[in-house]
Amino acid sequence: MDWRDTGFVLATRRHGESGLIVELLTIEHGRHAGLVRGGQTPKRRALLQPGNRVAASWRGRLSEHLGSFDCELIDAHAARFLDDPDRLAALSAASALLLAALPEREPHSDVYAAFAGLLDALTPDSDEWRKAYVHWECGLLAALGFGLDLASCAVSGTTEDLTHVSPRTGRAVSRAAAAPYRDKLLPLPGFLWRDTPASRAEIVAGLVLTEHFLLHHLLLPQGRSLPEARERLTDRMRRPPVSGMLGR
């Protein structure tokens, strides 16, 4: 059994004295693992950094076996984030969520395309990558069947002054309708339902919002918890920006 595909490296772990088990997000074969023999050499480890796009060849005796990968580098995305801890944290969080939430070997070409778009948005030339990351998590929820409905108020139908989200239904609620139940609802940052700039506090609110639905609708039903990498991203966003890095 063998196939060829294009994929993004999500994670690696040591196997034996010299091998690596590599998790890829591929176009046609979904999240797929395989053994890279000699993967612990410096050259191969540099190639197999999370976020890098590779041309992968998989071979196994039977389709259900782990099999082995042979990978060639296409784009070294990871190198762009090595000197930017915040962007690197976003990449690590996204990779960890894909590992935790996606069924193994189930194709999701839309998720693959969205992850490629996120990597483009994380470029050092972009000032709005934090917004792009929160939107990406909303898209992941939608792709896996748990999309949020933030277009109008679930109570009145208005499309104005939306301020909260129902933690049960994922639907937006306007300020007036939310008033009696404010303590039971999740804050909705403005940038998620209209195209506005986002403060750091609003980014954190967005992460708290998506975290609730990721945890309760995708992860807990599978007996999984929120990945530590995702928790670290929220913690980083809660910290005051470092002087000289306000636009990064």
Protein Blocks (a to p, Z undefined) as FASTA:
>chain_A
ZZddddddfbdcdehjlbccdddddfklopaddddehklpmklmmmmgghiacddddddf
bfkbnbjaddddfbdfklmmmmmmklmmmmmmmmmmmmmmpcghiacfklmmmmmmmmmm
mpmkbcklmmmmmmmmmmmmmmnopaccfkbcfklopaghiabdcfklopacdfklmmmm
mmmpccddfklmcccdddfklmmmmmmmmmmmmmmmmmmmnopacdfklmmmmmmmmpcc
dehilmZZ
